[in-house]
Amino acid sequence: MDHTHSNRFAIDPVAAAGFNTTQLREHFLVTPLFVPGEVALHYTHYDRMIVGGVVPGAAPLRLENIKPTGTSSFLERRELIVVNIGGAGIVIVDETEFECGSRDMVYAGMGSQVAFKSASADLPAKFYLLSAPAHASHPARHIGIKDARRLDLGSIETSNERSIYQFVHPEAVKTCQLVVGITTLAPGSVWNTMPCHVHDRRMEAYLYFDLAENARVVHLMGQPNETRHLVVKNEEAVLSPGWSIHSGVGTSSYTFVWAMAGDNVDYTDVDPVAMEDLR
């Protein structure tokens, strides 16, 4: 069996405020994701987002349906964005092969059949999967990092100099509800998304990578006046409900993939949190 999956039930803010460290990690930390030769899928009850990982070896791996979707094929009623954070690979959508280098993405629309290959088993691709329910079928396409809309924000003085790459925007690719991008922090910068915000109309997932083995990110979550934290290592993801802040600080610079699903795909639809309101 090359597919494994878990269920992540939705947690309300009152329950989360009473969780200890183990409970917070059980409900909000998404691991394992990248298991050699396997498709690892985590079905969440936050906007029905599925977060997963695929590491093909010498043999290709096909994306198969899992029981929580309740459908005969995985994308029968869903769309998918694949992000490669490993070696060169190929994403096959129906009969079309898309070469996928590091930090490239591939979109697959509702009704597609998808498979994955590594260009080299010695340096396998690491495909990060993000899937949400869809209402229409949009064309498959490759989205290179050069095609993304780039925003340079922050400063050295505030330790948050960073580049944000918006892979999903009107000029790049059409989706039903998935919005995905990558943020890379400059050397010496460690803070992301601070000042923070919430967006009650959509959930979010953060995948942290480009971290050394002994480096960590302290991911801040919870309601603004009742914050909690998760200590996250390389290639682990965090689920962020609509009621939660999603910010963090690392022991070094790092990169993360952020992905959203929900009612609104407008990047500016956020509720800022004033620094004096954080607790």
JODA-V500352 format. One record per residue. N is the residue number from 0. RES is the residue in one small letter. SS is DSSP state (h for helix, s for strand, l for the rest). OMEGA is omega in radians with two decimals (NA if undefined). NEAR is the number of other ideal C-beta (glycine too) atoms within 12 Angstrom. Layout:
N | RES | SS | OMEGA | NEAR
N | RES | SS | OMEGA | NEAR
//
This chain:
0 | m | l | -3.11 | 12
1 | d | l | 3.08 | 23
2 | h | s | 2.96 | 28
3 | t | s | 3.10 | 22
4 | h | s | 3.07 | 31
5 | s | s | 3.07 | 26
6 | n | s | 3.06 | 21
7 | r | s | -3.11 | 32
8 | f | l | -3.10 | 19
9 | a | l | -3.13 | 23
10 | i | l | 3.13 | 29
11 | d | l | -3.05 | 19
12 | p | h | 3.13 | 25
13 | v | h | 3.11 | 12
14 | a | h | -3.10 | 20
15 | a | h | -3.12 | 30
16 | a | h | 3.14 | 21
17 | g | l | -3.10 | 15
18 | f | l | 2.94 | 24
19 | n | l | -3.07 | 12
20 | t | h | -3.12 | 14
21 | t | h | -3.13 | 11
22 | q | h | 3.09 | 17
23 | l | h | -3.12 | 28
24 | r | h | 3.13 | 25
25 | e | h | -3.03 | 21
26 | h | h | -3.00 | 33
27 | f | h | 3.10 | 42
28 | l | s | -3.07 | 36
29 | v | s | 3.13 | 41
30 | t | l | 0.02 | 28
31 | p | l | 3.10 | 25
32 | l | l | -2.99 | 41
33 | f | l | -3.11 | 33
34 | v | l | -3.10 | 25
35 | p | s | 3.09 | 25
36 | g | l | -3.08 | 23
37 | e | l | 2.93 | 28
38 | v | s | -3.14 | 37
39 | a | s | -3.06 | 34
40 | l | s | 3.11 | 39
41 | h | s | -3.11 | 40
42 | y | s | -3.12 | 34
43 | t | s | 3.08 | 37
44 | h | l | 2.96 | 21
45 | y | l | -3.10 | 35
46 | d | l | 3.11 | 37
47 | r | l | 3.08 | 31
48 | m | l | 2.97 | 41
49 | i | s | 3.12 | 46
50 | v | s | -3.07 | 49
51 | g | s | 3.11 | 48
52 | g | s | 3.13 | 43
53 | v | s | 3.07 | 50
54 | v | s | 3.13 | 36
55 | p | l | 3.04 | 39
56 | g | l | 3.13 | 26
57 | a | l | -3.10 | 15
58 | a | l | 3.08 | 17
59 | p | l | 3.05 | 27
60 | l | s | -3.13 | 36
61 | r | s | 3.09 | 23
62 | l | l | -3.10 | 40
63 | e | l | 3.10 | 27
64 | n | l | 3.04 | 25
65 | i | l | -3.03 | 29
66 | k | h | -3.09 | 15
67 | p | h | 3.14 | 25
68 | t | h | 3.12 | 28
69 | g | l | -3.11 | 15
70 | t | l | -3.10 | 20
71 | s | l | 3.05 | 14
72 | s | l | -3.00 | 22
73 | f | l | -3.05 | 37
74 | l | l | 3.13 | 38
75 | e | l | 3.12 | 24
76 | r | l | -3.04 | 26
77 | r | s | 2.94 | 43
78 | e | s | -3.01 | 44
79 | l | s | 2.90 | 50
80 | i | s | -3.13 | 53
81 | v | s | 3.10 | 49
82 | v | s | 3.12 | 51
83 | n | s | 3.08 | 43
84 | i | l | -3.11 | 39
85 | g | l | 3.10 | 35
86 | g | l | -3.11 | 27
87 | a | l | 3.14 | 26
88 | g | s | 3.13 | 40
89 | i | s | 3.03 | 31
90 | v | s | -3.11 | 44
91 | i | s | 3.10 | 29
92 | v | s | -2.98 | 33
93 | d | l | -3.13 | 20
94 | e | l | -3.05 | 11
95 | t | s | 3.11 | 21
96 | e | s | 3.11 | 20
97 | f | s | 3.04 | 33
98 | e | s | -2.98 | 21
99 | c | s | 3.09 | 40
100 | g | l | 3.13 | 26
101 | s | l | -3.14 | 27
102 | r | l | 2.98 | 35
103 | d | l | 3.11 | 36
104 | m | s | 3.02 | 44
105 | v | s | 3.07 | 43
106 | y | s | 3.05 | 42
107 | a | s | -3.06 | 43
108 | g | l | -3.14 | 33
109 | m | l | 3.12 | 32
110 | g | l | -3.10 | 25
111 | s | l | 2.94 | 35
112 | q | l | -2.98 | 25
113 | v | s | 3.04 | 42
114 | a | s | -3.01 | 33
115 | f | s | 3.07 | 42
116 | k | s | 2.98 | 31
117 | s | s | 3.07 | 31
118 | a | l | 3.12 | 25
119 | s | l | 3.10 | 16
120 | a | h | 3.13 | 20
121 | d | h | 3.07 | 13
122 | l | h | -2.98 | 19
123 | p | l | 2.97 | 33
124 | a | l | 3.01 | 40
125 | k | l | -3.07 | 38
126 | f | s | 3.07 | 49
127 | y | s | -3.03 | 50
128 | l | s | 3.08 | 51
129 | l | s | -3.06 | 48
130 | s | s | 3.12 | 49
131 | a | s | 3.10 | 41
132 | p | s | -3.10 | 29
133 | a | l | 3.12 | 30
134 | h | l | -3.12 | 15
135 | a | l | -3.14 | 16
136 | s | l | 3.12 | 23
137 | h | l | -3.06 | 27
138 | p | l | 3.03 | 22
139 | a | l | 3.06 | 32
140 | r | s | 3.04 | 28
141 | h | s | 3.09 | 32
142 | i | s | 3.11 | 38
143 | g | l | 3.14 | 23
144 | i | h | 3.10 | 29
145 | k | h | 3.13 | 15
146 | d | h | -3.07 | 23
147 | a | l | 3.03 | 29
148 | r | s | -3.05 | 23
149 | r | s | 3.04 | 20
150 | l | s | 3.08 | 17
151 | d | s | -3.03 | 17
152 | l | s | 3.03 | 23
153 | g | l | -3.10 | 26
154 | s | l | 3.07 | 15
155 | i | l | -3.08 | 16
156 | e | l | 3.14 | 10
157 | t | l | 3.06 | 20
158 | s | l | -3.12 | 21
159 | n | l | 3.06 | 30
160 | e | l | -2.99 | 23
161 | r | s | 3.06 | 35
162 | s | s | 3.13 | 26
163 | i | s | 3.12 | 29
164 | y | s | 3.13 | 32
165 | q | s | -3.10 | 31
166 | f | l | -3.14 | 39
167 | v | l | 3.04 | 38
168 | h | l | -2.99 | 23
169 | p | l | -3.12 | 13
170 | e | l | -3.03 | 12
171 | a | l | -3.04 | 27
172 | v | l | 3.12 | 32
173 | k | l | 3.08 | 24
174 | t | l | 3.03 | 38
175 | c | l | 3.14 | 31
176 | q | l | 3.14 | 34
177 | l | l | 3.03 | 45
178 | v | s | -3.02 | 41
179 | v | s | 3.07 | 47
180 | g | s | 3.14 | 40
181 | i | s | 3.02 | 40
182 | t | s | 3.11 | 42
183 | t | s | 3.11 | 33
184 | l | s | 3.11 | 39
185 | a | l | 3.08 | 24
186 | p | l | -3.13 | 16
187 | g | l | 3.07 | 19
188 | s | l | -3.00 | 28
189 | v | l | -3.06 | 29
190 | w | s | 2.97 | 31
191 | n | s | 3.00 | 42
192 | t | l | 3.08 | 34
193 | m | l | 0.10 | 30
194 | p | l | -3.02 | 24
195 | c | l | 3.13 | 32
196 | h | s | 2.93 | 30
197 | v | s | 2.99 | 33
198 | h | l | -2.99 | 33
199 | d | l | -3.07 | 23
200 | r | l | 3.09 | 23
201 | r | s | 3.06 | 34
202 | m | s | 3.12 | 41
203 | e | s | 3.03 | 46
204 | a | s | 3.10 | 47
205 | y | s | 2.97 | 43
206 | l | s | 3.13 | 46
207 | y | s | 3.07 | 45
208 | f | s | -3.00 | 35
209 | d | l | 3.10 | 28
210 | l | l | 3.03 | 27
211 | a | l | -3.05 | 17
212 | e | l | -3.10 | 11
213 | n | l | 3.09 | 10
214 | a | l | -3.13 | 25
215 | r | l | 2.95 | 23
216 | v | s | 3.01 | 41
217 | v | s | -3.11 | 25
218 | h | s | 3.14 | 43
219 | l | s | -3.12 | 37
220 | m | s | 3.12 | 42
221 | g | s | 3.03 | 35
222 | q | s | -3.06 | 29
223 | p | l | -3.12 | 28
224 | n | l | -3.11 | 18
225 | e | s | -3.00 | 22
226 | t | s | 3.06 | 28
227 | r | s | 3.13 | 35
228 | h | s | 3.03 | 27
229 | l | s | 3.05 | 37
230 | v | s | -2.93 | 25
231 | v | s | 3.08 | 37
232 | k | l | -3.05 | 30
233 | n | l | 3.03 | 27
234 | e | l | 2.95 | 35
235 | e | s | -3.10 | 35
236 | a | s | 3.13 | 43
237 | v | s | 3.03 | 48
238 | l | s | -3.13 | 45
239 | s | s | 3.09 | 48
240 | p | l | -3.12 | 37
241 | g | l | -3.11 | 32
242 | w | l | -2.98 | 31
243 | s | l | 2.89 | 44
244 | i | l | 3.10 | 42
245 | h | l | -3.06 | 44
246 | s | s | 3.13 | 37
247 | g | s | 3.10 | 36
248 | v | s | -3.06 | 28
249 | g | s | 3.02 | 38
250 | t | l | 3.05 | 21
251 | s | l | 3.05 | 24
252 | s | l | -3.04 | 31
253 | y | l | 3.08 | 39
254 | t | s | 3.03 | 36
255 | f | s | 3.00 | 43
256 | v | s | 3.05 | 48
257 | w | s | -3.09 | 43
258 | a | s | -3.10 | 48
259 | m | s | 3.00 | 40
260 | a | s | -3.14 | 41
261 | g | s | -3.02 | 29
262 | d | l | -2.92 | 18
263 | n | l | -3.14 | 20
264 | v | l | 3.14 | 28
265 | d | l | -3.11 | 18
266 | y | l | -3.04 | 23
267 | t | l | -3.11 | 12
268 | d | l | 3.13 | 19
269 | v | l | 3.07 | 22
270 | d | s | -3.10 | 22
271 | p | s | 3.10 | 18
272 | v | l | 3.11 | 27
273 | a | l | -3.11 | 14
274 | m | h | -3.11 | 15
275 | e | h | 3.13 | 9
276 | d | h | 3.13 | 18
277 | l | l | 3.12 | 21
278 | r | l | NA | 16
//
